[in-house]
Amino acid sequence: MEEFIELGQIIFPTNPRVETWVTMDALLDAIEKGDVPKGGKSQLLRKDLPDLEYWVGRPVGFGRPQFKRYKVDLRNQTQPLSSWIVPTFEDGDYEAENSFVSSTNQEGARIVAEIFGDRAFNYAKPLSLIKNLLAQATRPNDIVLDFFAGSGTTGQAVLELNAEDASTGSARAGQRRFILCSSTEATTKEPDKNLCRDVCAERMRRVMRGYGGKAGYTLEQSGEFAYLQLDMVEAADVHFEIDAAHAFQLLALKRLGVICAEPQGAVMRLGRVEDCELLVCNEVNAETIETLAAWPQLHGAARLAIYSTRPQTLSEQLATRGVEANCYSLMDALLHGQAASGSGAA
Ligand SMILES: C[S@@+](CC[C@H](N)C(=O)[O-])C[C@H]1O[C@@H](n2cnc3c(N)ncnc32)[C@H](O)[C@@H]1O
């Protein structure tokens, strides 16, 4: 705060006035006359305040300091607009300065139909609306999360906005990423329905490829995306049901910051951090122990970090073969996998 005062960014009222009402009657009198500080048009001190007594005998200032911001200091130089959204068919009817034009859900339905050739999803939001909102609310390298992504309009909006930014030529432009989540919308009538896979993820592929005469994006322009499926495991069943596949992507994200194609086999390689090979071992048996014992020499690694269902046994077995490995529990990795690095084994 002191720094801002020194920089002249805190502007104090020009004629500061401070009042102290020494009795409740004097305060009530001032309230009656409207001679108390105001926030906009409303009085900040009112008779109905439960703690009005608190203000008796205390100095109360009129006016309030203001904070001066420079445009260059804003996180996003585009000022948020009012939420006044003018539907396309009423464009021109309003004089509201800070409004933006958005189409209606019909636009959403039309675009989904252009991409899929039929009405694959009924409640798609208009792309123009989501793009306008993202243009206001994001910076070019933000990650946009839509937890109720439905047909994936948000993902398409991110891709289009990135492409538009890139056309401005700015080096930092066009780097937004998206995380889209959706349910499958499967029901007892349609148990195999998978909206997330067949509409949301598929829409991203088609938009990236190009659709309905609209050009797609190069890999460099759009990047890639990973489609991941969550498995629901009841807490009581975790010990019986989890396996390496459940932990693999979580560990890849946590340890390497990437999503990896999942390798087949009982020993799965996550990757390497410096001279340490990161591995996931689903089953500890004679064969996997031999594979792991040979690993350092085969891959020129000084150290192994292995996630397995039986870390203690694995550690002992490898030690008898002269191989030093840090063995971690897969269970811990899953249960505590989302905690910050350094806490727990994961
Ligand atoms: C109104 S739609 C979103 C439409 C989206 N904005 C678009 O333009 O396509 C809401 C979506 O959230 C999904 N959904 C509902 N419950 C969910 C949950 N618990 N987790 C993730 N997605 C969910 C539904 O499947 C539905 O597709």
The ligand as an SDF file (V2000), in Angstrom:
LIG
                    3D

 27 29  0  0  0  0  0  0  0  0999 V2000
  -25.9290  -27.0680  -21.0860 C   0  0  0  0  0  0  0  0  0  0  0  0
  -24.8110  -28.2820  -21.5140 S   0  0  0  0  0  0  0  0  0  0  0  0
  -23.4230  -27.3520  -21.9840 C   0  0  0  0  0  0  0  0  0  0  0  0
  -23.5210  -26.9140  -23.4090 C   0  0  0  0  0  0  0  0  0  0  0  0
  -22.2080  -26.3990  -23.9340 C   0  0  0  0  0  0  0  0  0  0  0  0
  -21.8970  -25.0730  -23.4140 N   0  0  0  0  0  0  0  0  0  0  0  0
  -22.2530  -26.3790  -25.4410 C   0  0  0  0  0  0  0  0  0  0  0  0
  -22.2220  -25.3080  -26.0340 O   0  0  0  0  0  0  0  0  0  0  0  0
  -22.3610  -27.4540  -26.0100 O   0  0  0  0  0  0  0  0  0  0  0  0
  -24.2900  -28.9470  -19.9690 C   0  0  0  0  0  0  0  0  0  0  0  0
  -23.4960  -30.2290  -20.1510 C   0  0  0  0  0  0  0  0  0  0  0  0
  -22.9270  -30.5970  -18.9210 O   0  0  0  0  0  0  0  0  0  0  0  0
  -22.8760  -32.0120  -18.8700 C   0  0  0  0  0  0  0  0  0  0  0  0
  -22.8610  -32.4460  -17.4690 N   0  0  0  0  0  0  0  0  0  0  0  0
  -23.9080  -32.5780  -16.6340 C   0  0  0  0  0  0  0  0  0  0  0  0
  -23.4950  -33.0120  -15.4220 N   0  0  0  0  0  0  0  0  0  0  0  0
  -22.1510  -33.1530  -15.4950 C   0  0  0  0  0  0  0  0  0  0  0  0
  -21.1470  -33.5260  -14.5710 C   0  0  0  0  0  0  0  0  0  0  0  0
  -21.4560  -33.8790  -13.3440 N   0  0  0  0  0  0  0  0  0  0  0  0
  -19.8750  -33.5160  -14.9680 N   0  0  0  0  0  0  0  0  0  0  0  0
  -19.5570  -33.1410  -16.2100 C   0  0  0  0  0  0  0  0  0  0  0  0
  -20.4630  -32.7630  -17.1410 N   0  0  0  0  0  0  0  0  0  0  0  0
  -21.7580  -32.7720  -16.7840 C   0  0  0  0  0  0  0  0  0  0  0  0
  -24.1090  -32.4750  -19.5800 C   0  0  0  0  0  0  0  0  0  0  0  0
  -23.8490  -33.6790  -20.1860 O   0  0  0  0  0  0  0  0  0  0  0  0
  -24.3450  -31.3840  -20.6100 C   0  0  0  0  0  0  0  0  0  0  0  0
  -23.8810  -31.8010  -21.8460 O   0  0  0  0  0  0  0  0  0  0  0  0
  1  2  1  0
  2  3  1  0
  2 10  1  0
  3  4  1  0
  4  5  1  0
  5  6  1  0
  5  7  1  0
  7  8  2  0
  7  9  1  0
 10 11  1  0
 11 12  1  0
 11 26  1  0
 12 13  1  0
 13 14  1  0
 13 24  1  0
 14 15  1  0
 14 23  1  0
 15 16  2  0
 16 17  1  0
 17 18  1  0
 17 23  2  0
 18 19  1  0
 18 20  2  0
 20 21  1  0
 21 22  2  0
 22 23  1  0
 24 25  1  0
 24 26  1  0
 26 27  1  0
M  CHG  2   2   1   9  -1
M  END
$$$$
